[in-house]
């Protein structure tokens, strides 16, 4: 039996053996994967890390007590693993993800899932045929705030939803003292739509349901950016991909969502999301703003009175915790382990990621052609 034909680790109580492909920023930054996976060593064992820069892989392996460091995906797949986390740059996702699934390993992939819908379909069909899971970033819908927002809307807490506003922007890598070369984020194949709007689209569709149509405007704000702060301070960056995107999603039944995805928000105090219904308003607030995570304005907050409330559960001792807050991106790995153990479909699913990709590609087409584009998929 060749290494690639090795059976997938059974869904037992044993720890899920995981390999990490890519030892760069998203693997090691504070909100990334490796700083948090040590918290769940009883359930997940990071067996090896691969990076073509073997010296970097070895340094990261030593820092996070990982047994093996290798310099290729082939070497990683030769090891006894149940799953692989694909942290390569976006344009390289498809080739590596396909190789991982062909080798019989479950897949956790960073965003976007692929670059084209045909590639995404190929991965998901392959996973279905092999009985494998695909878990995809962003992990936002694993966070308790976003899950609660989804449940409140679904239970009619604000009545019929009319529209939502979602902020999905920051100042861009050039403006944030990025620890790696920020140039890549401003080039075709990445850009603010794929890098940032992906979060707002995931949140909007995660809370309100799949989009049916997209209209968008996109453009390049300035032709060059200059990096501010950090190791690349002063670097001049040509901008070849739109860095300013505004999307309007039609979610059906006269429900709409407006999403920004830009590298032009140097500061904001507005909520991540505002949802406006006929009987109230729901806010999902930013973590850096002095406000409750979720606020709800109800027309019937008390008999004859309207007002703002902070939704609370009835439980004095609530079961579980916000694993996203504790594990950040590492929550995706725990989520996969949970799905394998319980035999359930993931919330952060490949199908949702594929829908989000379709929305982003439709937004690009809409901006180019100046027309509304239909979205076919659901999740």
N, C-alpha and C positions, 0 to 999 in steps of 0.2 A: 504494500500500500504506500503510495507516495505521500509526502507531507500534506499536499493540497487536498488529498482525499480523506484525511483524518476526520472521523466523525466529530460533529459539534459536541462540545461538553454538555452532558445531560443537565436538564433543569432540576437539579437536586439542591439540597441544603448546603452543599459545598460552595466555597467561594467562586465567584465568576472570575476566570482568568482573563485579563485584558491586556492588549498591547496598544501602545500609543504611537501613531505615525505623525511625526513632526514635533520637534523640540523647541519651537520658537515661542514667540510672545504669548499666544493664546494658551499654550501648555503651562506656562509658568507665572503669568501675571496674577496678581492677587485675586481677581475675579475669574480666573481661568480654571483649569482642571486639576492639575497636580497639587496645588497648595491645599486642596480640600479632600482628595481621595483617601488620604491617610486616616480621615475620620471614620471611614467605613471599611477598614481593613478586615473586619469580621465577615464582610459580605463580598468585597471586591479586592482582588489581588492584581495590582499592576505588575505584570510579569516582565515586560520589556518595553523599551522605547527605541524607535528607529528615526534616524535623520541622516541625510546624505553627508552632513557635517559630523563625522563620527566623534570628533573631539567634543562638540557641543552635546551630542547624545550622551556621551560618557559623563560629562560634567553634570547634566541634569539628572542622570540616573543616580549618581553619587549623592546629589543634593536631596533627592526624594526617596532614597533607599529602594531603588529599582534594581533587580538582579542583573538584567542584561541590557546592553546597548549595542545596536547593530546599525548598519548604514544603508539598508535597503528594505523595501517592503517584502521582497522574496525571503530574506533572512528572517523577518518578523513572522511571516506566515509559516515558516518551517518549525516554529515553536508550538508548544501545546497551549493554544488559546481558545477561548470561547467567543471573544469579541475583539474588535479593533476600533479605536477612536481615530477617525480621519481628520487631522488638523492641518492638512496641506492648504496652500492658497486656493481660493475658489475655482479658478480655471483648471486646476489639477484634480478637483474632487472626483469627477466621473471615472477616470481611468483607474484611480486607486480604489474607489468604492466598488467598482465592478470586480476588480481582482480579489478584494476582500470577500465579497459574497460568493464568487466562484470557488473560493477556497473553503467555503462552508462556515464562515464566521459571521456572527451577528455584526451589524454595522451601527456605529454612532458617527454622524458626520456633522461638521460645522456647516454654517450657511454660506451661500445658497447650496441646496442639495446637488444641483448640477448647473450647467449653463444653458441647456435646451430641454424642452419637454420630451423629445424623443429619448434623450439620455435618461431623464428621470423615470420615464415609463419602462425603459430597459432594466434599470436597477430594481424597481418595485416588482416587476414581473419576475425577475430572477429570484428575488427574495421570497416571493410567494411560492414559486416552484420548489425552492429548497427548504421551505419552512423556517425562514430566518426573519429576524426583526430588523427593521430600519428605524432608528431613533434619530431625530434631526433637530439641530439648533435653528432658531433660538429656543431657549428653555422657558420663556416667560410664562406660558400657560401652566407650568408646574408650580409657579409661585402662588401663595395663598391669596394675595390681593387680586390677581387676575382671575383666579378660579372663582373667588367670591363675586367679583363683578359679573362674570358670566352667569353664575347661578342667580344673582339678584335680577338681572335682566330677564332671564328665562322664566323666573317665577312671577314676572309682572310687577316688580317693585316700583317701576316708574311708568307703567302702562305701555301703550304702543310707542315704540321708539320711532322718532322722526329722523334724527341725524346725530352724528357723533363727530367730534374733532379729536384727532390724535397727533401728538407731537412726537416725531421720530428723527430729531436732528440734534447735532451739536456743532462745535466750531471746526470739526475736521481734524484729521491727524496732524496737519501742518500747524494748527493752532493750539495743540494740546501737549506739547513737549513729548511727542510719541517716542517710546523707547527703541523703535525700529524705524528704518527708512520710511518716511510717510509718502514717498513719491507714488508708490503702487496704488494708493487709494484714489488717485486722481486720474487714473488711466482707464482706457477702454478695457472691459472685462471685469472691472470693479466699479468704482464710482459711488456716489452717494445713494443711488437707488438700491443697488445690491448690498451695499455695506450698512446702510442705516434704515432706509424705508422698509426693509425686510422686517424690522422689529414692529413698526407701526402696523404693517399689513397683517402680521401674525396676531397682534393684539386685537385689531379691529375684527378680523374674521374669527378669532378665537372666542371673543365675547359675543359678537352679533351674528356669526354664521358666514357661510361662503358668499363671496362676491359673484355677481352675475354680469356686470359690465364695468368698464373702466374708462375714464377720461383723464388725461394728464397733460401737464405742461412741464417741459424740461429745458434747461439751458445751462450754459457755462457763464457763471457770474463774472469772472475775470479770467483772462487767458493764462495767467501764471499765479502761483501762490508762493509765499516765502515762509519757510518753516520758522516757528517761533519757539525758542527754548529747546533744552535737551541736547543730545549729541549731534543733532542735525540742524541746529540753530543757524538761520541765514541761508539755508539751501533754497535755491530757486527751483520751483517745480512746475513744469508745463502741465496744463489741465486739458486733457483730451476727452474726458467723459463728463457728462452733465453733473454739476455739483449743486444744482438747485432744481428740485422736483416737487411738484404739487399734484396730488392724485385725488380724484373724486371716484369713490366706489359706489355702485348701485347694488344694494344687498337685497333688492326685491321688496315689493309691497310699499313702495315710496319710502324706503329707509336708505339713508345715504351716510357715507363717512368721508371726511376730508382728512388727508394724511400728508404731512410734509416729510420730505426726506432730503435734507440738505446739509452742506458743510458751512452753514452761514448763521447758526444760532450760537452766539458767543455767551449768552446768558438768558435764562428764562425762569420765571416763577409760575408759569401756567401749569395746569395739571398735565400728566401724561395723556389722559383721556377724559373728555367730557361727553356724556351721553344724555341727550335731551329727549324725554318722553312726554306724553300728554298728561301724565299724572305726577311727574317729578323729574329730577336731574340727578345723575350719578357722576361722581368724580373719582378717578384713580389718581392720587396725588404723587408727586415726585418725592423720592426719599430724602432729598436735601432741602425740602420745604417744611417749615414748622406747621404741619397739619396732619390729621389722622390719615392713614393709608387710603381709606375709602370714606367718602362723605355722600350722604343721600339727602336730597331735598324732596319731601313728600307733601302733596297737597293735603293729606289727611294725617299729618304727624300727630295730631291730637284732635278730638272732636271739635270741628269748626275752626281749626287752626292749621296753618302750614308752617313748615320750618325745616332746618337742617338737622340731621342726626348722624351719628357715627355708628354704623351697623355693628352689633355685637351678637355673639352666639349666646344661647341660654346656658351652655355648659360652664360650670364653675371650674372644672378641671378638664379642659378640652383634650381630646385624644389626638396624638400625633403632634407634628410641628411643621413649620414652614421650611421644608428641606431645601428649597431654592435659596432662601436667605442663609442657611447654614453651609450649603455646599456650592453655591454659585453654579458655574457650568458643570461641575462634578455631579450635580443633581441629575443630569442626563444619563450618567453611567449607573447611578442607583436606580433610576427609573427603568432602564433596561433590565437590570437584575430583578426588579419587582415584576416586570411583565413576564420574564422567563419563568419565575417562580410561580406566579399566579395564572399563567396562561391567558393573559388579557392583552388587548391591543393598546399600544402606547397613546398617551395624550399628545406628546411631542412626536407625532408620527410622520413617516415619510409621505403619506398621503396629504397631510396638511402642508408640509414643506413643498410638495409638488404644486398644490393649489396656489401657494404664495408665489412660487416661481412663475406660474402662468399669469398671475396678476401683474408681476413686475415686467414680464415680457410684453404683456398687453399694454402696460403703461408706456413702455418704450415705443411701441408701434403707434399708440395714440398720439404721443408727442410729435413723432415724425410726420404723421399723416393728417393730424388735426381732426380726428374723428373718434367717436366712441367705439370701443372694441369689446366684443362679447367674451365672457369667460365661461368655459364649458364644464370644468371639473368641479368636484365637491370633495368632501373629506368626512 
